[in-house]
Amino acid sequence: MSADAASLSSHKEHRDPKATDASILPEVESLPQAPQDVEKGAAPPPGNPMMDPKAFPDGGLSAWLCCVGGFCCLFCSFGWINTVGVFQEYYQTHMLRNYSSSTVSWIPSLEVFMMFFGGPFIGKLYDNYGPRGILFFGSLLHVFGIMMTSLCTEYYQFILAQGICSPIGTSMIFYAGMSSLTTWFFRKRALAFGIMAAGSSTGGIVFPIMTDHLVSSIGFGWAMRVSGFLMLGLLVVANLTVKSRIPPMKKPFQPVEFLLPFTEPTFVLLTLGAFLFFMGMFIPINYLIVQATAEGMSTRLAAYIIPILNALSLFGRVLPGYVGDKIGRFNVMIVLCLATGILDLALWIPASSNAALIVFAAAYGFGSGAFVSMLPACIAQISDVRKIGVRTGSMFAAISIAALISNPIGGQIVSANNGSFTGLKVFCGVMQISGSLVIAASRIAVAGVKLKTKV
């Protein structure tokens, strides 16, 4: 039996705490005498005490510095991605006004896709070599891509600079920060991820407001360069503070290890649920400004919709993480994701006035923010932390396809309905509710149907 197959077999037989790594046990609280209750501490694997839940510091200078560095990583990567709606509207009305909404949307969609699709390969590099080199080269690529975007005038140039070069860098930054933080926290993992993910919300507030004001005062080119210099400063901090507690273990590249997680029902269900939720997640972010201006909102006010959405997602990233550590990460994620999908249908469909759109943006930001911070914590909960890079990367690579196709599909729906956004809103809501229900199925696969169980 190969090493990978043996590892998989060990994972499936996790009910015996003496035969498995404590870090891969689901964090389920049921009967006090349950051997899989990791809160009471399970035996670490022979010769590897770093995997013992008690070995995770869950605090201390190095752990919190890594969290700060992760915050900077998410500010510059996911925070930048969260501003895609600003560029969708600006390009449609300026440099790319001769292109359809669906065609323009390939730029932000490709940006999101490239950020997540490289996950398995970057994850493998992380597991073998640690975060340092990945974070350094990712920082260079991201800043270079932004600087090159400042010089773009043609569609293909935006595709190359903003759609490919920059997001390859953000992918490396994102995975290096996220995977490193996993090694420092166990019982406070969801809270730590929430604080780190708050960086994406903060970036999503700062970048749209900053670029909107700078474009009107110093032009698009210099607005992008100023954004690039801001990222450069924050990424210097990230490169100095982000590190892994667990030394890397070099292993040969084996394609099968990227597929092994998909032989686990819990992992498959979580991935499928995340895929469906992702099909709708970026649609409001990308089209809210377009809808608002089409229905009469001033461009000045519309520019603040995405910052408002991201401002509330700041609380949606941190607070659910704190609660998730108390009552279960899967539990919190399911409730908030389901509420977000219902919100699309109940509030966004009838919303047409300025006030209604702003209220929806705020509420959507809080609900969708929980998904970003809770998903990595849920992956870590059902994974061996020594393989967290590959497993996290494999899942995000799968759901990146949803990010790639969702916005162009949304643009086609709007075009097919002669500019009406109702069909787009229905599609978004149905996808997110469906995803929430499949994530609930993954929770049942972990711990059964007992509602009061901490999962």
C-alpha positions, 0 to 999 in steps of 0.5 A, a space after each residue: 500500500 502506498 504512503 498516500 493510500 495508507 494516509 487516506 485509510 488512516 483518515 477514514 478510520 479516525 474513530 481510534 485516537 491511537 491510530 491517527 493524527 489528532 489534527 484530522 479529527 472532526 472537532 465534534 462535541 457529543 458525549 464526554 467520553 467520546 474518544 474523538 473529542 479533540 477538546 479533551 486532547 487526543 494522542 499525537 502520532 508517534 514521533 510527531 508531538 507538534 500535531 498534538 492539539 496541546 502543542 498549538 500555541 493558540 497565541 503568543 508573539 509569533 502566532 499573532 505576528 503571523 496573524 498580522 502578516 496574514 491580515 496584510 496578505 488578505 488586504 492586498 490579495 482578497 481585498 483587491 479582488 473584492 473591488 472587482 465591481 469598481 473596475 467592471 463599471 469603470 471599464 464599461 464606461 471608459 476604456 472598454 465601452 465598446 465591449 459588452 458587459 459580459 465580455 468586460 466581466 471576463 477580466 474580473 472573473 479571470 482575476 478571481 479564477 487565477 487567484 484560486 486555481 493555482 491552489 494545488 500547485 502553490 499548496 504543494 510548494 508550501 508543503 515542501 518549502 514553506 511560505 517564505 519564497 512563495 510569499 516573496 515571488 507572489 508579492 513581486 508578481 502582484 505589484 508588477 501586474 498592478 503597475 502594468 495595469 496602470 499602462 493598459 489601454 486595450 482589452 488584451 492588455 487588461 487580460 494579461 496584466 490584471 487578469 493573469 499576472 496580478 492574480 497569480 501573485 495574489 494566489 501565492 500571497 493568499 495561500 502562503 498567509 492562510 496556510 501558515 496561520 493554520 499551524 499556529 492556532 487550533 482551538 482559536 483557529 476560526 477567530 484567527 482566520 476571522 481576524 486575518 480575513 478582516 484584511 480582505 474587508 479592510 482592503 475592500 473598503 480602502 481600495 474602492 474609495 481610494 481609487 475612485 478619488 484618485 482617478 478623478 484627481 490624478 487619473 487612472 494610471 496614477 491611481 493604480 500606481 498609488 495602489 501598487 505602492 500601498 500594497 508594496 509597503 504592506 507586503 513588506 510587513 507580511 514577508 517579515 511576519 508570516 512563517 509556519 510553525 511546522 517545518 516543511 517536509 519535502 516530498 516528490 510531486 505526485 498528482 494523485 495526492 491532489 485527488 485523494 481528498 476527493 475520495 472523502 465524502 465529507 471533503 467532496 460535499 464541502 467542496 460541492 457546497 462551496 462551489 455552488 455558493 461561489 457561483 453566486 458570491 461575486 455576482 452582487 459584488 460585480 453587478 451592484 454598482 452597474 445596477 445602481 447606476 442603471 437605475 438612477 443612482 449617482 456615480 458618486 454614491 454608487 462608488 460607495 456601495 462596494 465599500 459599504 458591502 466590505 465594511 459590514 463583511 469585516 464584522 461578518 468575518 470576525 464575529 462568526 469566527 469567534 462564535 464558531 469556535 464556541 458552538 461549531 464552525 460548520 454550524 455557524 457557516 451553514 446558518 449564515 450562508 443560508 441566510 445570505 441566499 435567502 437575502 438575495 431573493 427576499 431583499 435584492 429582488 425588490 430592491 431598486 431605490 438607493 436606500 434598498 440597494 445600500 441596505 442589501 449591500 450591507 446585509 450581504 456583506 455581513 453574510 457573505 463575509 462569514 463564508 470567506 473566513 469560515 471555509 478555511 477553518 472548516 477545511 482545516 477541521 477535517 484535514 491533516 494540518 501537515 497536508 493543509 496546503 494541498 487540501 486547501 489548494 485542491 478545494 479552492 482550485 475546484 471552486 475557482 471554476 465557479 468564480 470564472 464562469 459566474 459573472 459572464 453567466 450573469 452578464 448573459 442573463 442580464 442581456 437576455 432579459 433586455 437589461 433587467 437584473 431580476 433573473 440575475 438575482 434569482 440565479 444568485 439566490 438559488 445558487 447560494 441556497 443550494 450551496 448552503 444545503 450541500 454544506 449542511 450535508 457535509 456537516 451531517 457526514 461529520 457528526 450526524 443530524 444532532 443539531 446541538 452537536 458542536 461541529 
